[in-house]
Amino acid sequence: MKLQTLILLIVFLIASAAARKQHAAGGYNTITNINDPHVIEIANFAVTQYNKQSGAKLKLKKVIKGEYQVVAGINYRLTLSAGEGSVSEIYEAVVWEKSWLHFRNLTSFKPLDA
């Protein structure tokens, strides 16, 4: 009986540690609805800011996947398809947002190797 209780306790502790690690403070979490209007708005912001900085003329095609990280605001890390005309590439964009200050900053925007 003591052995079964000990095994049950160990299994519980391992499961608890795994759950805490998955949603650890500062870690990235999956955005479950990548078609949410706010996520699309963040993606469009990223493409627009990249265009301003680089002189490119990319248009957002779609958001492929996304993650968020709670910091002093929220970091959005989005994988998106963007391009000119019918040609598109896959990019990773990171946008830092402080919605209560109406602040957004494009932290990075880089092509991903296929």
C-alpha positions, 0 to 999 in steps of 0.5 A: 500500500505504501509503495502504491501511494509513493508511486501515485505521488511521484506520478502526480509531481511529474505531471504537475512539473510538466504543466508548470513548465508548459505555461512558465512565466515568460514562456511562449504559449500557442495562439489557438485562434490565428484567425482572431481579428486582433492577431490579423491586425498584429500581422498586418502591422508587422508587414506594414512596419517591415515595408516602411523599414525596408522599402519592400511592398509585401502584402500579408497572405495569411497567418500560419501559426502564432504564439504569445509571451506575457512580458511588460505587455505581450510579445506576439511571435507569428509565422506568416505568409507574405509576398508581392503578387502571386509570389509569397514567402514564409516569415517570422515576425515578433511584435511587442504590444502594450495595448493600454498605452496604444504601443506596438513595436516590430521587434524582428521580421525575418524570412524562414528557410523552407 
